[in-house]
């Protein structure tokens, strides 16, 4: 759908209803497209977030034997009292 700025201002509520139902809207000024209104992307589900995290983890290089895990990688910076060495 293509609509002028003036028409968009006058019919914003109906326009947003159409966008909410999946329609993309091009807003024009003097016959030139100046904006595109598209439905907002919904957040990822828990399963989708977990799958994305697993894909990122799979790209990481394997940890070498004896190499500290991330939660222990900075231990050498602190003394036994937890103060900077």
Backbone torsions as a table, in degrees:
resi	resn	phi	psi	omega
1	UNK	NA	143.4	178.6
2	UNK	-125.8	135.0	-175.9
3	UNK	-146.1	147.9	179.2
4	UNK	-78.1	161.6	178.3
5	UNK	-57.4	-44.9	-178.8
6	UNK	-60.4	-46.8	179.2
7	UNK	-64.0	-38.3	179.1
8	UNK	-62.9	-42.7	178.8
9	UNK	-63.6	-41.1	-177.0
10	UNK	-72.9	-26.2	-173.9
11	UNK	-125.1	33.3	-173.0
12	UNK	-57.9	-42.7	-177.6
13	UNK	-61.1	-47.2	179.2
14	UNK	-67.2	-37.0	179.0
15	UNK	-61.3	-45.8	179.5
16	UNK	-66.3	-32.6	175.0
17	UNK	-61.1	-42.9	-179.7
18	UNK	-65.5	-41.8	179.0
19	UNK	-65.0	-41.6	179.2
20	UNK	-60.6	-29.1	178.3
21	UNK	-87.3	10.8	172.8
22	UNK	104.3	-2.2	-177.7
23	UNK	-83.7	140.2	173.7
24	UNK	-93.9	141.5	-177.4
25	UNK	-126.4	130.2	173.2
26	UNK	-99.1	129.5	179.0
27	UNK	-104.5	129.4	-175.8
28	UNK	-117.7	152.9	172.6
29	UNK	-133.1	124.5	-177.7
30	UNK	53.3	38.1	177.0
31	UNK	80.3	-0.8	-179.9
32	UNK	-109.6	136.4	179.1
33	UNK	-68.1	126.9	179.9
34	UNK	-116.9	-16.1	-178.9
35	UNK	-158.0	157.6	175.0
36	UNK	-128.5	127.4	176.6
37	UNK	-107.0	122.5	-178.1
38	UNK	-129.1	156.8	178.0
39	UNK	-60.3	142.4	177.3
40	UNK	-68.4	137.9	178.9
41	UNK	-75.9	132.2	177.8
42	UNK	-77.7	153.5	178.7
43	UNK	-64.9	163.1	179.0
44	UNK	-75.2	149.0	175.8
45	UNK	-74.4	168.0	179.0
46	UNK	-57.3	-42.3	-179.8
47	UNK	-65.2	-40.6	179.0
48	UNK	-66.2	-39.8	177.2
49	UNK	-64.2	-42.2	179.4
50	UNK	-63.4	-43.3	179.5
51	UNK	-63.6	-40.1	178.6
52	UNK	-64.2	-42.8	178.5
53	UNK	-62.2	-41.1	178.6
54	UNK	-64.7	-36.9	177.5
55	UNK	-64.4	-40.2	178.2
56	UNK	-66.6	-44.4	179.0
57	UNK	-60.4	-36.7	-179.3
58	UNK	-66.6	-24.2	179.6
59	UNK	-80.6	-18.0	-177.6
60	UNK	-70.1	144.2	177.3
61	UNK	-67.4	150.3	-179.4
62	UNK	-66.2	147.9	179.3
63	UNK	-76.0	137.6	179.9
64	UNK	-76.6	149.2	178.3
65	UNK	-57.6	135.4	179.3
66	UNK	83.1	-9.6	179.6
67	UNK	-73.6	136.7	-178.0
68	UNK	-68.5	152.7	174.4
69	UNK	-75.8	169.0	-176.1
70	UNK	-57.9	-37.1	-178.2
71	UNK	-72.7	-9.9	179.3
72	UNK	-118.2	3.9	-171.4
73	UNK	-70.5	-15.1	-178.9
74	UNK	-113.5	13.1	-177.9
75	UNK	-59.3	-32.3	-177.8
76	UNK	-69.6	-9.4	179.6
77	UNK	-85.2	-10.6	-174.6
78	UNK	-126.5	150.6	177.5
79	UNK	-86.0	-174.8	-175.2
80	UNK	-66.8	-16.2	177.5
81	UNK	-92.2	0.2	179.8
82	UNK	83.4	11.4	178.9
83	UNK	-95.3	153.1	178.3
84	UNK	-55.4	134.5	-178.5
85	UNK	-75.8	NA	NA
